[in-house]
Amino acid sequence: MTDLIEYGDPVDGTRGWLVYRGTRPRLAAGGCRVQPGLDSATLGTLADRMALKQRVLGINVAGAKCGLDLDPGAPAKSAVLGRFFAFLREELATRYSMGPDMGTGWLELNRHAAAVGLPSIKYAIKTAQRLSDDEFGRRMAVLEAPVRGLPVSARRAGHALAHAAMAAARCTGTLTVALQGFGNLGRGAACALLEDGARVVAVGDEHGAVANPAGVDVSAMLGSPPGTPVPATASGGQAARLFTVPADVLILAGPADALNLAQAAQLQVSTVVVGANCGLSESAEQALAARDIVVVPDFVGGIGGSASMEVLFGPRECPAPQRMLDALATLMNDLVADIVAQARRSGTSPRATAMRMAADSTVDPESPPYGSCPYLQSFLSTVR
């Protein structure tokens, strides 16, 4: 089922869209993208991916995506985005739980929500989950609480990705990690890897990579300002070609199609975990599978935003910030371990296994959006 809402900016004609995908439960979730050349078909594909994530989690949420065909560096961006928010206000108040995406940021989007009289881009959760304003505010405050120097909102997706990678690695008895991407997602993953004692042997971004078999100093790298090129942040490592560094697991936390076929042929890893949307092309994934490299696809590795909302809003009581991150780690460990184990038993890929799990997942449009993930039932009962 698809719902498409089209927007034309009354001042400069910028085009925008909101796409819903999936059955019609109370709530749909997905990010807001600002990108030149964006169209409704691209947003539809991304909304499909969001719907798939919710189905893998087994929660009563549909997929969505919205966006503007606009250069995010354009001087008019803020004004156009503000008018887009005014246009979408009723959706944001009742059905659409928005998040940041390419060309937008968490704080930026929440400023626009406030300008149209909504306390958060997540306000539709309050309506769909039938929470009081006070209870919704209490839970949203958890996202802004710092844990070891970073707010939970900045940590959650990367935290989930790191634990997905460690779960996949443990399934093969592996320990060392190479990390591609050191933006918000990569830094969040690096925080979790550091806390869990994983040995990160290489880190890279579009500016270059550094490696050290004994372990790169991730703590020192995290101390650098966000956006600093990896070669300028690195301590205790040497310049390297990231995709040739031997490691047990490679985490893709950078752009789409981060690994071409030639690079896939050079990888010296046993597992690849994809965090960024469309972070690995179908042809590259097939090439890795032909080499018996386990690939955890993006709609599992990149599920942290959706999973974190289940952890935050599923229990009857509001979890503390660290408790929320711990529960998110447990969810990701159990989910990925189950997917990998089922894939091995059936002789199929993790992608095929996760797709089958999603197809078997049912939606109850009359039930609350959050609180039904089968991998979180122990936590839900404990918090209660």
C-alpha positions in Angstrom: 0.0 0.0 0.0 1.3 3.4 -0.9 0.2 6.9 0.0 1.9 9.8 -1.8 1.6 13.4 -0.7 3.0 16.0 -3.1 4.3 19.5 -2.3 5.1 22.5 -4.4 6.7 25.4 -2.7 4.6 28.5 -3.2 7.6 30.8 -3.3 10.2 29.2 -5.5 8.5 26.0 -6.8 10.7 23.5 -5.0 9.1 20.1 -5.2 8.7 17.8 -2.2 7.0 14.6 -1.2 6.0 12.4 1.7 5.7 8.7 0.9 4.1 6.1 3.1 4.7 2.4 2.5 3.2 -0.7 4.1 -0.1 -1.6 5.7 -1.8 1.2 7.6 -1.1 1.0 11.3 -1.3 4.1 13.5 2.2 5.2 12.9 4.8 5.4 10.0 8.5 6.3 10.5 11.3 7.5 8.3 13.7 10.4 7.6 13.5 13.7 5.9 16.0 14.1 3.0 17.1 17.3 1.2 18.9 16.5 -2.0 19.2 17.9 -5.5 17.5 15.7 -8.1 15.4 13.9 -5.4 12.1 12.5 -6.7 9.1 10.5 -5.4 10.4 7.2 -6.8 13.6 7.5 -4.8 11.7 8.3 -1.7 9.4 5.4 -2.4 12.4 3.0 -2.5 13.7 4.5 0.8 10.2 4.2 2.4 10.1 0.5 1.3 13.4 0.0 3.2 12.0 1.7 6.3 8.9 -0.6 6.1 11.3 -3.6 5.8 13.1 -2.5 9.0 9.9 -2.3 11.0 8.9 -5.7 9.8 12.2 -7.3 10.7 11.7 -5.9 14.2 8.1 -7.2 14.4 6.6 -3.9 15.4 3.4 -2.1 14.4 4.9 0.7 12.4 4.8 1.4 8.6 7.6 2.9 6.5 7.8 6.5 5.4 10.2 9.0 3.8 9.9 12.7 2.9 12.1 15.1 1.2 12.8 18.1 -1.0 14.4 18.4 -4.4 16.9 21.0 -3.2 20.6 21.5 -2.7 21.1 21.4 1.1 23.6 24.2 0.8 21.1 26.5 -0.9 20.5 29.8 1.0 16.8 29.3 0.7 16.9 25.8 2.4 15.7 26.9 5.8 12.8 28.9 4.5 11.7 26.2 2.1 12.0 23.5 4.8 10.0 25.7 7.2 7.2 26.0 4.6 7.4 22.2 4.0 6.9 21.6 7.7 3.9 23.9 7.8 2.5 21.8 4.9 3.1 18.5 6.7 2.1 19.7 10.2 -1.0 17.5 10.5 0.9 14.4 9.3 3.6 15.2 11.9 1.1 15.6 14.6 -0.8 12.4 14.0 0.9 9.8 11.8 4.4 10.6 10.6 7.4 10.1 12.9 10.2 12.0 11.2 14.0 11.5 11.6 17.0 13.1 10.0 18.4 11.9 6.7 20.8 13.1 4.0 21.0 16.9 4.0 19.2 17.4 7.3 20.0 17.2 11.0 18.2 16.3 14.3 18.4 19.7 15.8 17.6 21.5 12.6 14.4 19.5 12.0 13.3 19.9 15.6 13.7 23.7 15.3 11.3 23.6 12.3 8.9 21.4 14.3 8.8 23.9 17.1 8.2 26.7 14.6 4.9 25.0 13.6 3.9 24.3 17.2 5.1 20.8 17.7 7.5 19.9 20.5 9.3 17.2 18.4 9.6 15.7 14.9 8.6 12.5 16.8 5.3 13.9 18.1 3.2 11.5 16.1 4.5 8.7 18.5 2.8 10.5 21.3 -0.5 10.4 19.5 -0.2 6.8 18.2 1.2 5.3 21.4 -1.5 7.3 23.4 0.9 8.9 25.8 0.4 12.0 27.8 2.4 15.1 26.9 4.4 14.7 30.1 5.2 11.1 29.5 6.1 11.8 25.9 8.4 14.6 27.0 10.0 12.5 29.6 10.9 9.8 27.1 12.1 12.3 24.5 14.4 13.8 27.1 16.3 10.5 27.3 17.4 11.1 23.7 19.1 14.3 24.7 20.8 12.9 27.8 24.6 12.5 27.4 26.2 9.1 27.8 30.0 9.3 27.9 30.0 12.7 26.2 27.5 12.1 23.4 23.7 12.4 23.6 21.7 9.2 23.1 20.2 10.7 19.9 23.7 10.9 18.4 24.7 7.4 19.7 21.7 5.2 19.0 22.1 4.3 15.3 25.9 3.7 15.6 25.5 1.9 18.9 23.1 -0.6 17.2 25.4 -1.0 14.2 28.4 -1.7 16.3 26.5 -4.4 18.3 25.2 -5.9 15.1 28.8 -6.2 13.9 30.0 -7.7 17.1 27.1 -10.2 17.2 27.9 -11.3 13.6 31.6 -11.5 14.5 30.9 -13.6 17.6 29.0 -16.1 15.4 32.3 -16.8 13.6 34.5 -16.4 16.7 36.1 -13.2 15.4 37.3 -10.1 17.2 39.0 -7.4 15.0 37.1 -4.6 13.3 37.7 -2.2 10.3 35.4 0.8 10.2 34.5 2.7 7.1 32.9 6.1 7.8 33.5 8.4 10.7 30.5 10.7 10.5 27.6 10.5 13.0 27.0 6.8 12.3 30.6 5.8 12.3 31.5 7.8 15.5 28.5 6.3 17.3 29.7 2.8 16.3 33.2 3.7 17.4 31.9 4.7 20.8 30.2 1.3 21.3 33.2 -0.7 19.9 35.5 1.1 22.4 33.2 0.5 25.3 32.9 -3.2 24.4 36.7 -3.6 24.2 36.7 -4.5 20.4 40.0 -4.0 18.7 39.5 -1.5 15.8 42.4 -2.2 13.5 41.5 0.3 10.7 39.3 3.4 10.2 38.7 5.3 7.0 36.6 7.9 5.3 36.6 9.8 2.0 39.9 11.5 3.0 41.9 8.3 3.6 42.4 5.6 6.1 44.7 4.6 9.0 45.5 1.1 10.3 47.3 -0.6 13.1 47.2 -4.4 13.8 47.5 -3.7 17.5 44.6 -1.3 17.4 43.9 2.3 16.3 43.5 4.8 19.2 39.8 5.2 18.8 39.5 7.2 22.0 41.8 9.8 20.7 40.0 9.9 17.4 36.6 10.5 19.1 38.2 13.4 20.9 38.6 15.3 17.6 35.8 17.6 16.4 33.1 15.9 14.3 33.9 16.3 10.6 37.7 16.2 11.0 39.2 14.0 8.3 40.2 10.6 9.6 43.9 11.0 8.7 44.0 14.2 10.8 42.3 12.5 13.8 44.2 9.3 13.9 46.6 8.4 16.7 48.7 5.3 16.7 48.1 4.3 13.1 49.7 4.4 9.7 48.2 5.4 6.3 46.5 2.5 4.7 44.1 1.3 2.0 41.1 0.4 4.2 39.7 -2.4 2.1 43.0 -4.3 2.0 43.5 -4.3 5.8 43.1 -7.8 7.3 40.2 -7.8 9.9 37.5 -10.1 11.0 34.6 -7.7 10.4 34.2 -4.6 8.2 31.5 -2.1 9.2 30.2 0.1 6.4 29.0 3.3 8.0 29.7 5.7 5.1 28.0 6.6 1.9 25.9 4.5 -0.5 27.7 1.9 -2.7 30.8 2.3 -0.5 32.5 -0.8 -1.9 33.0 -1.5 -5.6 33.6 -4.9 -7.2 37.4 -4.5 -7.3 37.5 -3.6 -3.7 35.2 -6.5 -2.8 37.7 -8.8 -4.4 40.5 -7.4 -2.2 38.7 -7.6 1.2 40.4 -9.7 3.8 37.5 -10.1 6.2 35.0 -12.9 7.1 32.0 -10.6 7.7 30.6 -7.3 6.4 27.9 -5.4 8.3 26.2 -2.6 6.3 24.9 0.4 8.3 24.3 3.1 5.7 21.2 2.9 3.6 22.2 1.2 0.2 25.7 1.1 1.6 26.5 -2.0 -0.5 25.3 -2.6 -4.1 23.6 -5.9 -5.0 26.5 -6.9 -7.3 29.1 -6.2 -4.5 27.0 -8.2 -2.0 26.8 -11.1 -4.5 30.6 -11.0 -5.1 31.2 -11.2 -1.3 28.8 -14.1 -1.0 30.7 -15.9 -3.7 33.8 -15.6 -1.5 31.8 -17.0 1.5 31.9 -13.6 3.2 28.9 -13.2 5.5 27.0 -9.9 4.7 24.5 -8.4 7.2 22.4 -6.1 5.0 21.7 -2.5 5.6 18.1 -3.0 6.7 19.5 -5.0 9.6 22.7 -3.3 10.4 21.1 0.1 9.9 18.0 -0.7 11.9 19.2 1.2 15.0 17.0 4.3 14.6 13.8 2.1 14.4 15.0 -0.3 17.1 15.9 2.6 19.5 12.3 3.8 19.3 11.0 0.4 20.3 13.4 0.4 23.3 12.4 3.9 24.3 8.6 3.7 23.8 7.9 0.0 24.1 8.1 -0.4 27.9 5.5 1.0 30.2 8.2 2.8 32.2 10.7 5.2 30.8 14.2 3.6 30.6 17.2 5.5 31.9 19.7 6.6 29.1 22.3 3.9 29.8 19.6 1.3 30.3 18.2 2.2 26.9 21.6 1.8 25.2 22.1 -1.5 27.0 18.7 -2.8 25.9 19.4 -1.7 22.3 22.6 -3.6 22.3 20.9 -6.8 23.6 18.2 -6.4 20.9 20.8 -6.1 18.2 22.9 -9.0 19.5 19.9 -11.3 19.7 18.4 -10.3 16.3 21.6 -10.6 14.3 22.7 -13.8 16.1 19.3 -15.3 15.2 19.5 -14.2 11.6 23.0 -15.6 11.1 22.1 -18.9 12.8 19.0 -19.3 10.7 20.9 -18.5 7.5 23.5 -21.2 8.3 20.9 -23.8 9.1 19.0 -23.1 5.9 22.0 -22.6 3.7 20.8 -19.2 2.7 22.2 -15.6 3.1 21.4 -13.3 6.0 19.6 -11.1 3.6 17.3 -13.9 2.4 16.7 -15.0 6.0 15.9 -11.5 7.2 13.5 -11.0 4.2 11.7 -14.2 5.1 11.4 -13.0 8.7 10.0 -9.7 7.5 7.5 -11.4 5.3 6.3 -13.6 8.1 5.9 -10.6 10.4 2.3 -9.4 10.9 1.0 -5.9 11.7 -1.9 -5.2 14.0 -3.2 -1.7 13.0 -5.2 -1.5 16.3 -2.3 -2.2 18.6 0.2 0.4 19.8 3.2 0.9 17.5 5.8 -0.1 20.0 6.1 -2.9 22.5 5.8 -6.0 20.4 9.4 -6.8 19.2 10.1 -10.5 20.0 13.8 -9.7 20.7 12.9 -7.2 23.4 10.3 -9.1 25.5 12.7 -9.8 28.4 13.6 -6.1 28.7 10.0 -5.0 28.4 8.9 -7.3 31.2 11.9 -6.3 33.4 11.2 -2.6 33.0 7.5 -3.1 33.8 
